Amino acid sequence: MSLHRPERLVWDLDWNLLRSFVVIAEVKSITRAAERLNLKQPSVSNALRRLEDRIGQRLVERDATHFELTDVGKLLYEQSIEVFGAISQLPQLVRGVGDNVTGHVTISVASHIISPIFDQALALFHEQHPNATLTINVSASTEVARLVREKRASFGLGLVSNRDPALDYTMVYREFFGFFCGPRHRMFGQSGLTLADLKGEPSVSFQTDHIADALRPVALLRSEARLSPDVVGTSSSLEEVRRMIITGLGIGPLPLHVARREID
């Protein structure tokens, strides 16, 4: 009995090509995809070409300044992360059958989150399911959303500016930011300062401090204050942004509940 073409695709497809394509789609660059996959750039380019030949459709439109998934590419990416998400859950499913563990929950969170609702939910979950296990990973807010979308995390907590239509959202906390400087800064200890006083000042910030990213409100406030557009330093780590502020590299944003430890 011969298989029809769609069925043959499932059996004949090299699944490593899909893995390479998912990474290409996420980083939007053949070069960066090669770095993440620890492969040579020609190998990744060849993987994309082979997948396009096998699918029979162009998946990516790209040139020296432009990279965009085609409609078919977008569809294949969404289906691919569903597949890899299901596969990533197999170890937990097999483990639960083999040694009577009721399950494992992977949670992805942004750093330094303060949420009594989340704390209560964890306590209640453990009380009701004492044999279940948890892993809580800390990532940037944009990475949190990506991990949940790819089903590599059961759910996540992070800052949200633009909602992903593929995810469900519930507000469990609201974080407030302020601008701070360290003891070496000329404004340290002064009172009565306004946003106008910050004009032209050098600054440091988070890597997600952009109009289109998780810290959009902070980016808008930084623009309103007319801080120097040349940011001295950035980091995805709150502790490293705090370090740069304290050591005098520039004015920077911090969550109020984190900065309060230094002020108090």
C-alpha positions as a printed Julia matrix, in Angstrom:
264×3 Matrix{Float64}:
  0.0    0.0    0.0
  1.43   3.38  -0.99
  1.0    6.5    1.13
 -0.54   9.7   -0.22
  1.79  12.7   -0.45
  0.65  14.42   2.83
  1.16  11.13   4.69
  4.57  10.6    3.08
  5.63  14.07   4.27
  5.14  12.99   7.89
  7.19   9.82   7.45
  9.9   11.2    5.18
 10.5   14.63   6.75
 13.8   15.17   8.55
 12.6   16.61  11.87
 15.95  18.33  12.41
 14.94  20.66   9.57
 11.9   21.73  11.58
 14.05  22.35  14.64
 16.38  24.57  12.6
 13.42  26.41  11.08
 11.89  27.16  14.5
 15.15  28.75  15.64
 15.49  30.71  12.38
 11.94  32.02  12.79
 12.57  33.05  16.41
 15.87  34.89  15.95
 15.04  36.2   12.43
 18.55  35.61  11.18
 20.47  32.73   9.61
 23.66  33.89  11.34
 22.12  34.08  14.83
 20.31  30.77  14.26
 23.64  29.13  13.43
 25.13  30.5   16.66
 22.23  29.21  18.77
 22.28  25.79  17.08
 26.09  25.64  17.26
 26.24  24.98  13.52
 27.98  26.63  10.58
 25.93  29.22   8.71
 25.92  27.27   5.38
 24.46  24.25   7.21
 21.55  26.32   8.53
 20.96  27.94   5.12
 20.96  24.49   3.55
 18.49  23.2    6.16
 16.09  26.03   5.31
 16.43  25.36   1.57
 15.84  21.61   2.04
 12.74  22.26   4.15
 11.36  24.68   1.55
 11.99  22.08  -1.16
 10.28  19.38   0.91
  7.26  21.57   1.72
  7.14  22.93  -1.81
  6.67  26.51  -0.62
  8.89  29.47   0.19
  9.03  29.95   3.97
 11.17  33.08   4.37
 11.55  36.3    2.4
 14.97  37.78   3.13
 17.71  39.99   1.8
 20.54  42.03   3.33
 18.15  44.32   5.25
 14.88  42.38   5.44
 13.74  39.14   7.07
 10.12  38.04   7.21
  8.25  34.74   7.33
  5.85  34.14   4.46
  2.25  33.22   5.28
  3.18  29.57   4.84
  6.25  30.11   7.03
  4.14  31.63   9.8
  1.72  28.72   9.64
  4.53  26.16   9.73
  6.17  27.94  12.68
  2.94  27.88  14.73
  2.43  24.19  14.0
  6.08  23.38  14.71
  6.08  24.91  18.19
  2.92  22.92  18.94
  4.77  19.74  17.96
  7.92  20.56  19.94
  5.81  21.7   22.89
  4.07  18.33  22.99
  7.39  16.48  22.71
  8.91  18.55  25.54
  6.19  17.27  27.88
  6.98  13.6   27.25
  9.61  13.26  30.05
  7.08  14.45  32.63
  4.37  12.15  31.26
  6.65   9.11  31.22
  8.03   9.94  34.64
  4.53  10.13  36.1
  3.68   6.67  34.78
  6.96   5.07  35.87
  7.38   6.14  39.49
  3.93   7.29  40.56
  4.74  11.01  40.5
  1.48  12.85  39.91
  3.03  15.48  37.66
  5.47  18.31  37.15
  4.75  21.99  36.53
  7.27  24.31  34.9
  6.7   28.0   35.62
  8.57  30.84  33.94
  8.72  34.2   35.75
 10.39  37.57  35.41
 12.84  38.42  38.2
 11.85  40.05  41.52
  8.09  39.61  41.08
  6.01  40.5   44.13
  2.56  38.89  43.9
  0.59  37.66  46.92
 -1.83  35.97  44.5
  0.99  33.9   43.02
  2.35  33.06  46.49
 -1.08  31.92  47.67
 -1.6   29.85  44.52
  1.73  28.05  45.06
  0.9   27.31  48.69
 -2.58  26.02  47.81
 -1.28  23.91  44.93
  1.32  22.22  47.13
 -1.23  21.66  49.87
 -3.66  19.99  47.48
 -1.04  18.11  45.42
  1.9   17.34  47.75
  3.39  14.77  45.34
  3.58  17.17  42.42
  6.88  18.89  41.68
  7.7   22.38  40.45
 10.41  24.14  38.5
 10.44  27.96  38.53
 12.75  29.49  35.93
 13.64  33.2   35.8
 13.69  34.86  32.37
 13.08  38.21  30.7
  9.36  38.98  30.28
  9.49  38.51  26.5
 11.2   35.15  27.0
  8.5   34.16  29.52
  5.81  34.67  26.88
  7.8   32.71  24.29
  8.33  29.74  26.63
  4.61  29.57  27.43
  3.69  29.87  23.74
  6.05  26.99  22.92
  4.6   24.95  25.81
  8.01  24.76  27.46
  6.39  26.36  30.52
  2.95  25.62  31.92
  2.36  29.28  32.62
  4.36  32.43  33.25
  4.44  35.73  35.11
  5.99  38.81  33.58
  5.52  42.38  32.43
  3.18  42.75  29.46
  2.91  45.58  26.98
  1.65  43.9   23.8
 -0.44  40.77  24.23
  0.23  37.67  22.15
 -3.11  36.57  20.63
 -2.07  32.93  21.07
 -1.95  33.28  24.89
 -4.49  33.89  27.65
 -3.72  36.66  30.16
 -4.8   37.39  33.73
 -3.46  40.34  35.73
 -2.03  39.15  39.06
  0.22  42.1   39.91
  1.11  45.61  38.8
  4.7   46.84  39.0
  5.65  50.5   39.45
  8.98  51.95  38.31
 10.92  55.08  39.17
 14.18  56.67  38.01
 17.12  56.45  40.41
 20.76  57.5   40.61
 23.68  56.25  42.7
 25.73  58.04  45.4
 28.36  59.13  42.85
 25.82  61.0   40.75
 25.67  64.8   41.1
 21.91  64.65  41.76
 22.2   62.13  44.59
 20.4   63.29  47.74
 18.69  66.25  46.06
 14.96  66.76  46.58
 12.32  68.52  44.52
 13.71  67.32  41.19
 11.4   67.16  38.15
 11.59  65.31  34.84
 12.95  68.48  33.27
 16.05  68.21  35.49
 16.91  64.87  33.84
 17.28  66.32  30.34
 20.46  65.11  28.64
 21.53  62.93  31.58
 23.31  59.65  30.72
 21.24  56.59  31.55
 21.28  52.82  31.95
 18.33  50.51  31.5
 16.89  47.09  30.76
 17.22  45.44  27.36
 13.41  45.45  27.1
 13.24  49.24  27.56
 11.81  49.9   24.09
  8.54  51.31  22.77
  7.56  47.93  21.31
  8.74  45.8   24.24
  7.68  44.85  27.77
  8.9   48.09  29.39
  7.06  50.38  26.96
  5.82  52.71  29.79
  9.4   53.14  31.04
 10.61  53.87  27.51
  7.89  56.5   27.08
  8.77  58.15  30.4
 12.48  58.13  29.52
 11.61  59.84  26.24
  9.45  62.4   28.05
 12.29  63.15  30.48
 14.58  63.63  27.44
 17.4   61.62  28.93
 20.42  61.24  26.67
 19.5   58.94  23.77
 22.88  57.22  24.09
 22.27  54.59  26.78
 25.52  53.85  28.64
 24.67  50.29  29.64
 21.89  47.72  29.39
 21.18  44.33  30.93
 18.38  41.78  31.11
 19.18  41.34  34.82
 17.6   43.65  37.38
 20.57  43.21  39.7
 22.99  44.3   37.0
 20.92  47.39  36.12
 20.88  48.19  39.85
 24.68  47.72  39.96
 25.19  50.16  37.06
 22.99  52.76  38.77
 24.78  52.45  42.13
 28.24  52.67  40.54
 27.31  55.91  38.8
 27.09  54.88  35.16
 23.84  56.78  34.8
 20.25  57.3   35.87
 18.1   54.2   35.46
 14.7   52.63  36.14
 14.03  50.23  39.0
 10.84  48.72  40.43
  9.9   50.77  43.49
  9.76  47.75  45.78
 13.36  46.86  44.84
 14.72  50.41  45.17
 13.02  50.81  48.54
 15.58  48.42  50.05
 18.35  50.88  49.19
 16.43  53.98  50.25
 15.25  52.57  53.56
